[in-house]
Amino acid sequence: MTYDAIIIGGGHNGLTTAAYLARAGRKVLVLERRHVLGGAAVTEEVFKGFHFSVCSYVVSLLRPEIIRELDLPSHGLEILPLDGTFTPMPNGDYLWRVNDHAKTRREIARHSRLDAEAYDEYGKAMIEMGRFVRPILGMLPPDPTSLDPRGLKQLLFLLQRFRRLPRGDQYNQVQLMTMSAVDFLDQWFETDVLKATMSASGIIGTFLGVRSPGTAYVLLHHYMGEIDGAFRSWGLARGGTGAISNAIASAARAAGVEIRSQAEVARILIKGNQAQGVVMKNGDEIHARVVASSVDPRLTFMRFIERGQLPDEFVEDVQHYRFRGSSAKVNLALDALPDFTCLPGPGTHLRGAISISPGVDYMERAYDDAKYGRFSRRPYMDIVIPSLTDPRVAPPGKHVMSCFVQYAPYHLKEGTWDDQRETFGDTVINTLAEYAPNIRDIVRHRQVVTPLDLERDWGLSEGNIFQGELTLEQLFFLRPAPGWAQYKTPVRNLYMCGSATHPGGGIMGAPGRNAAMRILAETRA
Ligand SMILES: Cc1cc2nc3c(=O)[nH]c(=O)nc-3n(C[C@H](O)[C@H](O)[C@H](O)COP(=O)(O)OP(=O)(O)OC[C@H]3O[C@@H](n4cnc5c(N)ncnc54)[C@H](O)[C@@H]3O)c2cc1C
């Protein structure tokens, strides 16, 4: 049986590529190693009745055009808004920003009047920055070193857009590309807890601290999303993030895609520098005219392809591509809700994100531990309780709590992650107990997902949540390798379509869609 295209990996990007190819009439097969689809956007019933978004947990970046074109709501996608961010503080106070702008302004004014005014300006500036960058998400990133006329035209388009920005926004854009998250925020705000909480999105998935240059861009990456047209808002998928992957899979199947799970690819078949299919772990060969890999470059090029089949220079670039996983998840099944000392009771502050980021020094110290090969003794955490918004993910009266934790460096100086798993889980609970002391009594079950688990079970090399760090030297025309950022590879008819390609990680679907467009433009059915 010969397919037009085989997609390696049934994460949300691989499924997106498959859906677009099939809708254009191609015969497509998706091969997923795990028993369940979704990759890092997955929901699993880890403990009876408790459904965890095991890895990714909130959504914002998913491209509206994908939702529309694949008609994902008719395949079960529903995004529920997540209202605000609550940051408890050790001194008994808190910072609670909500989607209601006037309320947030009053709350910030409680900490600093100047910051309340600056918050408006900052919000406007970031929206402008996001608007500027947004069209880039859907384009083949032009390579400034190439003389390709299409690329030059796109570069000119970007340059013209840049020139049209007001001067202040031009400066902001350059600063965002070069500064640290904290240095950038220092220009606007004085309240420590506000800067700490806002800077947190600058370090997600990177092995950098909030004071490291380059983190301001990651801040922007997390500002580019929208839900139902509401710019930069975040939400929860009903049924967990796996529901997003399942909706895309359903759209793909409706277009004729065949999807196999527990189907592990061992090698890519290459003859005469042309991809011809794959060899499965069980030895079966499956043939196709095109192969698209949604797994990271280390697996794709170092594991699935023999060394002599790729140019040495390219292999070197892939070897230099940095993963350096720094994040972990602790998912909790709870008998009751946490009770925060600074704002007791089950209020609406528990319905949004809860951020353990009480100060800039706290955040930087969390990074200091990681720099020297230890997990943070007091980590930064981004917590959500999805069962408050979507009760079906837990048994009646019970709750699920998702704790995204940084830093958990993949390379530990002492011991292994398998030895350290429970100590790390205890650190997370103890840190949380400093703000919500009842947490120790209400945890019924605990799942600790370490960077090593992310590598072993999800195929994320070194446990990097974005299939490679989102740092400037690995973005745009450099992702995943200089000269090979447009979904193509040195092997003919072998494409890349996952988060390791432009515009990078997050539940976005953009790499998957862009890759499909490239494949359709270059190959015939
Ligand atoms: C802990 C964690 C938290 C995150 N939180 C968020 C969040 O809240 N919001 C957000 O937007 N993003 C978040 N992300 C990032 C986001 O989930 C990912 O960037 C995105 O899901 C990646 O999608 P993908 O399809 O590109 O790749 P993946 O999801 O990595 O899919 C690749 C697939 O390939 C499969 N595979 C691997 N090897 C083989 C093989 N040999 N044969 C066949 N199949 C194979 C894997 O099993 C996997 O299903 C998080 C990620 C993690 C890990």
Ligand as a Chemical Component Dictionary entry (heavy atoms), coordinates in Angstrom:
data_LIG
# 
_chem_comp.id                   LIG 
_chem_comp.type                 NON-POLYMER 
_chem_comp.pdbx_formal_charge   0 
_chem_comp.three_letter_code    LIG 
# 
loop_
_chem_comp_atom.comp_id 
_chem_comp_atom.atom_id 
_chem_comp_atom.alt_atom_id 
_chem_comp_atom.type_symbol 
_chem_comp_atom.charge 
_chem_comp_atom.model_Cartn_x 
_chem_comp_atom.model_Cartn_y 
_chem_comp_atom.model_Cartn_z 
_chem_comp_atom.pdbx_ordinal 
LIG C1  C1  C 0 4.820  19.847 30.309 1  
LIG C2  C2  C 0 4.369  20.692 29.145 2  
LIG C3  C3  C 0 3.540  21.786 29.360 3  
LIG C4  C4  C 0 3.140  22.589 28.287 4  
LIG N1  N1  N 0 2.231  23.582 28.496 5  
LIG C5  C5  C 0 1.710  24.236 27.441 6  
LIG C6  C6  C 0 0.569  25.056 27.595 7  
LIG O1  O1  O 0 -0.018 25.133 28.679 8  
LIG N2  N2  N 0 0.102  25.719 26.495 9  
LIG C7  C7  C 0 0.687  25.596 25.266 10 
LIG O2  O2  O 0 0.239  26.237 24.303 11 
LIG N3  N3  N 0 1.748  24.769 25.080 12 
LIG C8  C8  C 0 2.238  24.067 26.131 13 
LIG N4  N4  N 0 3.243  23.157 25.942 14 
LIG C9  C9  C 0 3.840  23.029 24.608 15 
LIG C10 C10 C 0 2.937  22.289 23.644 16 
LIG O3  O3  O 0 2.220  21.289 24.298 17 
LIG C11 C11 C 0 3.780  21.667 22.535 18 
LIG O4  O4  O 0 4.604  22.668 21.942 19 
LIG C12 C12 C 0 2.918  21.052 21.448 20 
LIG O5  O5  O 0 1.892  20.261 21.992 21 
LIG C13 C13 C 0 3.800  20.239 20.518 22 
LIG O6  O6  O 0 3.016  19.700 19.481 23 
LIG P1  P1  P 0 3.696  18.920 18.264 24 
LIG O7  O7  O 0 2.600  18.263 17.530 25 
LIG O8  O8  O 0 4.596  19.840 17.528 26 
LIG O9  O9  O 0 4.656  17.850 18.929 27 
LIG P2  P2  P 0 4.386  16.708 19.993 28 
LIG O10 O10 O 0 3.198  17.001 20.794 29 
LIG O11 O11 O 0 5.711  16.521 20.667 30 
LIG O12 O12 O 0 4.042  15.457 19.069 31 
LIG C14 C14 C 0 5.002  14.597 18.535 32 
LIG C15 C15 C 0 4.410  13.196 18.553 33 
LIG O13 O13 O 0 5.330  12.292 17.962 34 
LIG C16 C16 C 0 5.233  11.062 18.646 35 
LIG N5  N5  N 0 6.438  10.275 18.382 36 
LIG C17 C17 C 0 7.663  10.413 18.936 37 
LIG N6  N6  N 0 8.495  9.481  18.440 38 
LIG C18 C18 C 0 7.788  8.753  17.549 39 
LIG C19 C19 C 0 8.092  7.636  16.718 40 
LIG N7  N7  N 0 9.302  7.072  16.726 41 
LIG N8  N8  N 0 7.114  7.126  15.938 42 
LIG C20 C20 C 0 5.869  7.665  15.921 43 
LIG N9  N9  N 0 5.522  8.711  16.707 44 
LIG C21 C21 C 0 6.477  9.258  17.502 45 
LIG C22 C22 C 0 5.088  11.484 20.089 46 
LIG O14 O14 O 0 4.557  10.441 20.879 47 
LIG C23 C23 C 0 4.135  12.662 19.950 48 
LIG O15 O15 O 0 2.798  12.264 20.025 49 
LIG C24 C24 C 0 3.617  22.303 26.987 50 
LIG C25 C25 C 0 4.418  21.174 26.760 51 
LIG C26 C26 C 0 4.778  20.360 27.827 52 
LIG C27 C27 C 0 5.605  19.132 27.558 53 
# 
loop_
_chem_comp_bond.comp_id 
_chem_comp_bond.atom_id_1 
_chem_comp_bond.atom_id_2 
_chem_comp_bond.value_order 
_chem_comp_bond.pdbx_ordinal 
LIG C1  C2  SING 1  
LIG C2  C3  SING 2  
LIG C2  C26 DOUB 3  
LIG C3  C4  DOUB 4  
LIG C4  N1  SING 5  
LIG C4  C24 SING 6  
LIG N1  C5  DOUB 7  
LIG C5  C6  SING 8  
LIG C5  C8  SING 9  
LIG C6  O1  DOUB 10 
LIG C6  N2  SING 11 
LIG N2  C7  SING 12 
LIG C7  O2  DOUB 13 
LIG C7  N3  SING 14 
LIG N3  C8  DOUB 15 
LIG C8  N4  SING 16 
LIG N4  C9  SING 17 
LIG N4  C24 SING 18 
LIG C9  C10 SING 19 
LIG C10 O3  SING 20 
LIG C10 C11 SING 21 
LIG C11 O4  SING 22 
LIG C11 C12 SING 23 
LIG C12 O5  SING 24 
LIG C12 C13 SING 25 
LIG C13 O6  SING 26 
LIG O6  P1  SING 27 
LIG P1  O7  DOUB 28 
LIG P1  O8  SING 29 
LIG P1  O9  SING 30 
LIG O9  P2  SING 31 
LIG P2  O10 DOUB 32 
LIG P2  O11 SING 33 
LIG P2  O12 SING 34 
LIG O12 C14 SING 35 
LIG C14 C15 SING 36 
LIG C15 O13 SING 37 
LIG C15 C23 SING 38 
LIG O13 C16 SING 39 
LIG C16 N5  SING 40 
LIG C16 C22 SING 41 
LIG N5  C17 SING 42 
LIG N5  C21 SING 43 
LIG C17 N6  DOUB 44 
LIG N6  C18 SING 45 
LIG C18 C19 SING 46 
LIG C18 C21 DOUB 47 
LIG C19 N7  SING 48 
LIG C19 N8  DOUB 49 
LIG N8  C20 SING 50 
LIG C20 N9  DOUB 51 
LIG N9  C21 SING 52 
LIG C22 O14 SING 53 
LIG C22 C23 SING 54 
LIG C23 O15 SING 55 
LIG C24 C25 DOUB 56 
LIG C25 C26 SING 57 
LIG C26 C27 SING 58 
# 
